Amino acid sequence: MATKKTEAKKTEAKSTTVGRQELSRRIAKDAELSQKQAQAALETTLKAIREALESGSEVRLVGFGSFKVRQSAARRGVNPRDQKPIEVPAKDRVRFFPGKELADAVVKK
């Protein structure tokens, strides 16, 4: 009988990582572009998203999701080396919120 831990490990073993090269290969195939054109399109898209977030804009891709910059609150923490309290300053973080279509596709109801 499998435990939850072994089931989780089996699920993790099946997952793979898709990087920029694989994404551009898939874009080239689906959009009938050269590998170079697909790579340029992907890099341009990522650059546009990065620039929009840097300027404080939200990036909303309907059906896919939204990227937003949110500021985390300042908080008290503990230095793990000496266990002394420290102040952790507020900082901007990029958050991704999946759209309904993406969430439904991943969950596979």
PEPEGI-V770838 format. One record per residue. PHI is phi as a letter, one per 20 degrees, with the letter a starting at -180 (NA if undefined). Layout:
# PEPEGI-V770838
phi
PHI
PHI
This chain:
# PEPEGI-V770838
phi
NA
e
e
f
f
f
f
f
f
f
f
f
f
f
f
c
d
d
d
g
f
f
f
f
f
f
f
g
f
f
e
l
d
f
g
f
f
f
f
f
f
f
f
f
f
f
f
f
f
g
f
f
f
f
e
n
e
e
d
d
d
g
n
d
q
c
d
c
e
c
e
f
f
f
b
e
c
c
f
f
f
c
m
e
f
c
e
e
f
f
b
f
c
e
d
d
d
f
f
g
f
f
f
f
f
f
f
l
g
